[in-house]
């Protein structure tokens, strides 16, 4: 399944004194099974863009198709689109409202009119996929859970709709280090084990570097870079000009090179730095 965006423009408060163009001539294709990191400074248009992917926002102009279905076509079932493209907002736990974990996760599937057996299957499967134990947690109040558990319940509620594309807007915002690692781990598993297409909005260059296979950079409502992480993160000067930085691994690799270490170009992950250093050490030991 693919999402095709063609010359997308979006204007907030069109015609008013505070009219603002949030997106300008954005054209992208999101392919089946991709893991995309979407980055940009605050106000660059990231969140506005992802809210177009399942029809929550309507373009001022341009065209978006999801699996060949035109979102602007009145005949297109928006509910069907939202089943295919699930959107997890920033701080999704703020949207939890049901009495128990099970009821909250079941809310979406129940609104689809599914029978109770199918709803139960989806709830159990979604909880398994986000590493929540059904037997011990399904009757618990969501407000008795830790922050990381609440975040996972919110994600499970979207997964219970069985989307083919999962869009996450700052999924680790506000979490402690342990909660952050848990969420990143489950996102990685959803992509690698389940084949889910992932679009992840993030301010963390390190999170994007560790997970994404493709990086899209936005600035002032436009796509200014789009490519493999090694290509995007090699353009440190251009990224800094628009208020971004590079992953810590890129900074460390640059410093090691200035001190004479033979570190290959194109490194952007910490595990790559570790492997490169080990190679240098082994080479020096052989020559000692």
MIDRENZA-696467 format. One record per residue (C-alpha): x, y, z; residue in one letter; residue number from 1. Coordinates in steps of 0.02 Angstrom, whole numbers, plus 32768, in hexadecimal, padded with zeros to 4 digits. Each point is the difference from the previous one (the first is absolute). Example, Ala and Ser with C-alpha at 12.3 -4.5 7.8 and 13.67 -1.06 7.14 Angstrom:
<rs>
+------+------+------+----+-----+
|    X |    Y |    Z | aa |   i |
+------+------+------+----+-----+
| 8267 | 7F1F | 8186 |  A |   1 |
| 8045 | 80AC | 7FDF |  S |   2 |
+------+------+------+----+-----+
</rs>
This chain:
<rs>
+------+------+------+----+-----+
|    X |    Y |    Z | aa |   i |
+------+------+------+----+-----+
| 8000 | 8000 | 8000 |  X |   1 |
| 8041 | 80AE | 7FD5 |  X |   2 |
| 7FD2 | 80B3 | 8028 |  X |   3 |
| 801B | 807D | 7F74 |  X |   4 |
| 8003 | 80BB | 8025 |  X |   5 |
| 7FFD | 8075 | 7F6B |  X |   6 |
| 801D | 80BD | 800C |  X |   7 |
| 7FAF | 800B | 80AB |  X |   8 |
| 7FDD | 80AE | 8046 |  X |   9 |
| 7FAB | 8029 | 80A3 |  X |  10 |
| 7FD0 | 80AB | 8043 |  X |  11 |
| 7FC6 | 801F | 80B2 |  X |  12 |
| 7F78 | 8085 | 8018 |  X |  13 |
| 7FF5 | 8020 | 7F46 |  X |  14 |
| 7FC2 | 80AE | 7FD5 |  X |  15 |
| 8014 | 8042 | 80B1 |  X |  16 |
| 807E | 8079 | 804B |  X |  17 |
| 8066 | 7F70 | 8048 |  X |  18 |
| 8006 | 7F98 | 7F60 |  X |  19 |
| 8098 | 7F8D | 8003 |  X |  20 |
| 803D | 7F88 | 7F7B |  X |  21 |
| 8033 | 7F66 | 8061 |  X |  22 |
| 802A | 7F91 | 7F6A |  X |  23 |
| 8041 | 8037 | 7F57 |  X |  24 |
| 8004 | 7F8F | 7F66 |  X |  25 |
| 802A | 7F5F | 805C |  X |  26 |
| 8012 | 7F67 | 7F91 |  X |  27 |
| 8031 | 7F57 | 804A |  X |  28 |
| 7FE1 | 7F47 | 7FED |  X |  29 |
| 7FFF | 7F90 | 8099 |  X |  30 |
| 801E | 7F4F | 7FC9 |  X |  31 |
| 7FC2 | 7F5E | 804B |  X |  32 |
| 806B | 7FC6 | 8094 |  X |  33 |
| 806B | 809D | 800C |  X |  34 |
| 803F | 8049 | 80A4 |  X |  35 |
| 8006 | 80BC | 7FEB |  X |  36 |
| 8044 | 807D | 807D |  X |  37 |
| 7FAE | 80AB | 7FEA |  X |  38 |
| 8066 | 808D | 804D |  X |  39 |
| 7FFE | 80BD | 8006 |  X |  40 |
| 7FFF | 808D | 807F |  X |  41 |
| 7F60 | 8034 | 8059 |  X |  42 |
| 7F88 | 804D | 7F82 |  X |  43 |
| 804F | 7FAD | 7F69 |  X |  44 |
| 7F5E | 7FA9 | 7FCF |  X |  45 |
| 8022 | 7F4E | 803C |  X |  46 |
| 7F63 | 7FE9 | 8068 |  X |  47 |
| 7F95 | 8058 | 7F7E |  X |  48 |
| 8041 | 7F8B | 7F7B |  X |  49 |
| 7FDF | 7F5F | 805E |  X |  50 |
| 7F4E | 8035 | 802A |  X |  51 |
| 7FDE | 8000 | 7F44 |  X |  52 |
| 8035 | 7F4A | 7FEE |  X |  53 |
| 7F5B | 7FBA | 803E |  X |  54 |
| 7F8F | 8091 | 7FD5 |  X |  55 |
| 7FF9 | 805A | 80A7 |  X |  56 |
| 802E | 809F | 7FA3 |  X |  57 |
| 7FC2 | 802B | 7F52 |  X |  58 |
| 8080 | 804D | 7F88 |  X |  59 |
| 7FE9 | 80B3 | 7FC9 |  X |  60 |
| 803D | 7FBE | 7F58 |  X |  61 |
| 8059 | 7F67 | 7FBF |  X |  62 |
| 7FD7 | 7F47 | 8006 |  X |  63 |
| 801C | 7F6E | 8076 |  X |  64 |
| 7FDB | 7F4B | 7FD5 |  X |  65 |
| 8008 | 7F6E | 8078 |  X |  66 |
| 800E | 7F58 | 7FAB |  X |  67 |
| 7FB9 | 8053 | 7F64 |  X |  68 |
| 7F6D | 8050 | 805B |  X |  69 |
| 7FF4 | 80BD | 7FED |  X |  70 |
| 7FDF | 8051 | 80A9 |  X |  71 |
| 7FA9 | 8093 | 7FAC |  X |  72 |
| 7F83 | 7F8E | 7FA8 |  X |  73 |
| 7F59 | 8007 | 8059 |  X |  74 |
| 7FE7 | 7F48 | 7FD9 |  X |  75 |
| 809B | 7FD1 | 8064 |  X |  76 |
| 7FD4 | 7FB6 | 80A9 |  X |  77 |
| 8069 | 8064 | 807C |  X |  78 |
| 7FE3 | 7F7C | 8087 |  X |  79 |
| 804E | 7F7E | 7F8F |  X |  80 |
| 8096 | 8071 | 7FE5 |  X |  81 |
| 8015 | 8019 | 80BB |  X |  82 |
| 7FFF | 7F45 | 8018 |  X |  83 |
| 8090 | 7FF2 | 7F85 |  X |  84 |
| 8061 | 8097 | 8041 |  X |  85 |
| 8008 | 800C | 80BD |  X |  86 |
| 8038 | 80A3 | 8050 |  X |  87 |
| 8048 | 8008 | 80B0 |  X |  88 |
| 8003 | 80B4 | 803D |  X |  89 |
| 8082 | 804C | 8073 |  X |  90 |
| 7FD6 | 7FD2 | 80B5 |  X |  91 |
| 7F7A | 7F83 | 7FC8 |  X |  92 |
| 7FE1 | 7FCB | 80B4 |  X |  93 |
| 7FA2 | 80A4 | 8017 |  X |  94 |
| 7F79 | 7FB6 | 7F90 |  X |  95 |
| 7FE2 | 7F66 | 806D |  X |  96 |
| 7F54 | 8007 | 804F |  X |  97 |
| 7FB1 | 7F55 | 8018 |  X |  98 |
| 7FEF | 7FA7 | 80A9 |  X |  99 |
| 807C | 7F75 | 7FDB |  X | 100 |
| 8093 | 7FDA | 7F8F |  X | 101 |
| 7F9A | 7F81 | 7F9E |  X | 102 |
| 7F6E | 8077 | 7FE2 |  X | 103 |
| 8074 | 808A | 7FC5 |  X | 104 |
| 805B | 7F92 | 7F83 |  X | 105 |
| 7F59 | 7FB5 | 7FC7 |  X | 106 |
| 7FB0 | 80AA | 7FDF |  X | 107 |
| 8037 | 800F | 7F4A |  X | 108 |
| 7FDA | 7F4D | 7FCB |  X | 109 |
| 7F57 | 8008 | 8057 |  X | 110 |
| 7FD4 | 809B | 7F9C |  X | 111 |
| 8025 | 7F9C | 7F63 |  X | 112 |
| 7F6D | 7F91 | 802D |  X | 113 |
| 8069 | 7F64 | 8018 |  X | 114 |
| 7FBF | 7F6E | 8066 |  X | 115 |
| 803E | 7FE5 | 80B1 |  X | 116 |
| 806F | 7F6C | 7FD2 |  X | 117 |
| 805C | 8067 | 7F7D |  X | 118 |
| 800E | 8095 | 8076 |  X | 119 |
| 804B | 7F91 | 8087 |  X | 120 |
| 807C | 7FB5 | 7F84 |  X | 121 |
| 8037 | 80AD | 7FC9 |  X | 122 |
| 8013 | 8040 | 80B2 |  X | 123 |
| 8069 | 7F6B | 8033 |  X | 124 |
| 806B | 800B | 7F64 |  X | 125 |
| 801C | 80BB | 8012 |  X | 126 |
| 8033 | 7FED | 80B6 |  X | 127 |
| 8079 | 7F76 | 7FD1 |  X | 128 |
| 804E | 806C | 7F7A |  X | 129 |
| 8022 | 808D | 807B |  X | 130 |
| 803E | 7F87 | 8088 |  X | 131 |
| 7F6F | 8016 | 8079 |  X | 132 |
| 7FC6 | 7F65 | 805D |  X | 133 |
| 7F47 | 7FE7 | 7FE0 |  X | 134 |
| 7FD9 | 7F95 | 8099 |  X | 135 |
| 804A | 8079 | 807F |  X | 136 |
| 7FD0 | 80A5 | 7FAE |  X | 137 |
| 7F5F | 7FF2 | 7F9B |  X | 138 |
| 7F8F | 802B | 8094 |  X | 139 |
| 8072 | 8088 | 8047 |  X | 140 |
| 7FD4 | 80B7 | 7FF4 |  X | 141 |
| 8070 | 8056 | 7F81 |  X | 142 |
| 8020 | 8087 | 8082 |  X | 143 |
| 8054 | 7F83 | 8074 |  X | 144 |
| 8089 | 7FDC | 7F81 |  X | 145 |
| 80AC | 804C | 7FEB |  X | 146 |
| 801C | 8085 | 7F7B |  X | 147 |
| 8054 | 7F83 | 7F8D |  X | 148 |
| 7F73 | 7F82 | 8016 |  X | 149 |
| 7F7D | 8085 | 7FDC |  X | 150 |
| 805D | 802E | 7F61 |  X | 151 |
| 7FFF | 7F49 | 7FCC |  X | 152 |
| 7F46 | 7FEF | 8023 |  X | 153 |
| 7FE0 | 8097 | 7F90 |  X | 154 |
| 8069 | 7FB4 | 7F75 |  X | 155 |
| 7FA8 | 7F59 | 8018 |  X | 156 |
| 7F5A | 8057 | 7FE4 |  X | 157 |
| 803C | 8036 | 7F55 |  X | 158 |
| 804D | 7F57 | 7FD9 |  X | 159 |
| 7F5B | 7FAB | 802A |  X | 160 |
| 7FBB | 8053 | 7F62 |  X | 161 |
| 8086 | 7F99 | 7FA4 |  X | 162 |
| 8048 | 808E | 7F97 |  X | 163 |
| 807C | 7FDE | 7F75 |  X | 164 |
| 8055 | 80A7 | 8020 |  X | 165 |
| 8027 | 8044 | 80AE |  X | 166 |
| 8025 | 80B9 | 8011 |  X | 167 |
| 804D | 8036 | 80A6 |  X | 168 |
| 8012 | 80B6 | 8031 |  X | 169 |
| 808E | 8010 | 807F |  X | 170 |
| 7FDE | 7F53 | 804D |  X | 171 |
| 8083 | 8014 | 808A |  X | 172 |
| 7FD2 | 80B0 | 8037 |  X | 173 |
| 7FFF | 8013 | 80BD |  X | 174 |
| 8039 | 7F4F | 8028 |  X | 175 |
| 808E | 7FD2 | 8075 |  X | 176 |
| 8095 | 7FA2 | 7FB4 |  X | 177 |
| 7FB7 | 7F55 | 8028 |  X | 178 |
| 7F56 | 802B | 7FB6 |  X | 179 |
| 8055 | 804A | 7F68 |  X | 180 |
| 8063 | 7F62 | 7FDF |  X | 181 |
| 7F64 | 7F95 | 8015 |  X | 182 |
| 7F9E | 8067 | 7F81 |  X | 183 |
| 808F | 8002 | 7F83 |  X | 184 |
| 8012 | 7F44 | 8013 |  X | 185 |
| 7F4B | 7FDE | 7FDB |  X | 186 |
| 8002 | 8075 | 7F69 |  X | 187 |
| 8098 | 7FA4 | 7FBE |  X | 188 |
| 7FA8 | 7F59 | 8018 |  X | 189 |
| 7F61 | 803B | 7FAA |  X | 190 |
| 8066 | 802A | 7F67 |  X | 191 |
| 807B | 7F6F | 7FFD |  X | 192 |
| 7F8E | 7F73 | 803B |  X | 193 |
| 7F55 | 8039 | 7FC4 |  X | 194 |
| 8032 | 805E | 7F63 |  X | 195 |
| 7F9C | 809B | 8033 |  X | 196 |
| 8029 | 809D | 7F9F |  X | 197 |
| 803D | 8082 | 807E |  X | 198 |
| 8005 | 80BE | 7FF2 |  X | 199 |
| 804F | 8045 | 809F |  X | 200 |
| 8006 | 80BA | 8026 |  X | 201 |
| 808D | 8026 | 8079 |  X | 202 |
| 806F | 808B | 8041 |  X | 203 |
| 8082 | 7F7E | 8032 |  X | 204 |
| 8082 | 7FE7 | 7F79 |  X | 205 |
| 8043 | 7F6A | 8061 |  X | 206 |
| 7F56 | 7FA9 | 8003 |  X | 207 |
| 7FEA | 801E | 7F45 |  X | 208 |
| 80B2 | 7FC4 | 7FDD |  X | 209 |
| 7FE5 | 7F5F | 8063 |  X | 210 |
| 7F5D | 7FD0 | 7FA9 |  X | 211 |
| 7FDB | 8057 | 7F5C |  X | 212 |
| 802F | 7FC0 | 7F53 |  X | 213 |
| 7FD0 | 80A4 | 7FAE |  X | 214 |
| 8004 | 80B1 | 8046 |  X | 215 |
| 7F93 | 8090 | 7FC6 |  X | 216 |
| 802F | 80AF | 803A |  X | 217 |
| 7F82 | 808E | 8001 |  X | 218 |
| 801C | 80BB | 800F |  X | 219 |
| 7F7D | 8089 | 7FF4 |  X | 220 |
| 7F7F | 7F87 | 7FBD |  X | 221 |
| 806E | 7FB8 | 7F77 |  X | 222 |
| 8062 | 7F5F | 7FEA |  X | 223 |
| 80B6 | 8036 | 7FF7 |  X | 224 |
| 8055 | 7F55 | 800E |  X | 225 |
| 7FC7 | 7F4F | 7FDD |  X | 226 |
| 8075 | 7F6C | 7FFE |  X | 227 |
| 805F | 7F78 | 805B |  X | 228 |
| 8037 | 802F | 80B1 |  X | 229 |
| 80B9 | 7FFB | 7FD3 |  X | 230 |
| 7FE2 | 807E | 7F74 |  X | 231 |
| 7F92 | 8075 | 8066 |  X | 232 |
| 806B | 7FFE | 809D |  X | 233 |
| 809E | 8020 | 7F9B |  X | 234 |
| 7FBA | 80AE | 7FDD |  X | 235 |
| 801E | 8044 | 80AE |  X | 236 |
| 801B | 80B5 | 7FCC |  X | 237 |
| 7F5C | 8006 | 7FA1 |  X | 238 |
| 7FA2 | 7FAE | 808F |  X | 239 |
| 8045 | 807E | 807D |  X | 240 |
| 7FCC | 808F | 7F8F |  X | 241 |
| 7F4A | 7FCC | 8016 |  X | 242 |
| 800E | 7FE4 | 80BC |  X | 243 |
| 8025 | 7F47 | 8006 |  X | 244 |
| 8098 | 7F9B | 8032 |  X | 245 |
| 804C | 7F59 | 7FD4 |  X | 246 |
| 8001 | 7F5F | 8067 |  X | 247 |
| 8080 | 7FF1 | 808B |  X | 248 |
| 8057 | 7F75 | 7F9E |  X | 249 |
| 8023 | 8079 | 7F71 |  X | 250 |
| 804B | 8080 | 8078 |  X | 251 |
| 806B | 7F7B | 8053 |  X | 252 |
| 803C | 7FBB | 7F59 |  X | 253 |
| 8036 | 80B0 | 7FCB |  X | 254 |
| 8060 | 801B | 80A2 |  X | 255 |
| 8058 | 7F58 | 7FF1 |  X | 256 |
| 8035 | 8027 | 7F4E |  X | 257 |
| 804B | 80A7 | 8037 |  X | 258 |
| 8068 | 7F9F | 807E |  X | 259 |
| 8044 | 7F8C | 7F7C |  X | 260 |
| 7F8E | 7F6B | 800E |  X | 261 |
| 7FD5 | 7FAA | 7F5B |  X | 262 |
| 7F43 | 8008 | 8011 |  X | 263 |
| 7F9F | 7FE2 | 7F5D |  X | 264 |
| 7F8D | 8087 | 7FBD |  X | 265 |
| 7F44 | 7FE8 | 8003 |  X | 266 |
| 7FF6 | 7FC0 | 80B4 |  X | 267 |
| 7F66 | 803D | 805F |  X | 268 |
| 7FD9 | 7F78 | 8080 |  X | 269 |
| 8059 | 7FDE | 80A5 |  X | 270 |
| 8012 | 7F46 | 7FD9 |  X | 271 |
| 805D | 8030 | 7F60 |  X | 272 |
| 8076 | 806F | 8065 |  X | 273 |
| 8022 | 7F71 | 8078 |  X | 274 |
| 8025 | 7F88 | 7F71 |  X | 275 |
| 8072 | 807F | 7FAA |  X | 276 |
| 8063 | 801E | 80A0 |  X | 277 |
| 8013 | 7F45 | 801E |  X | 278 |
| 8042 | 7FEE | 7F4E |  X | 279 |
| 8080 | 808B | 801D |  X | 280 |
| 8038 | 7FB3 | 80A5 |  X | 281 |
| 8015 | 7F52 | 7FB3 |  X | 282 |
| 8063 | 804B | 7F70 |  X | 283 |
| 8075 | 805B | 8078 |  X | 284 |
| 8017 | 7F63 | 806A |  X | 285 |
| 8035 | 7F9E | 7F65 |  X | 286 |
| 8080 | 8085 | 7FD4 |  X | 287 |
| 8042 | 8015 | 80B2 |  X | 288 |
+------+------+------+----+-----+
</rs>
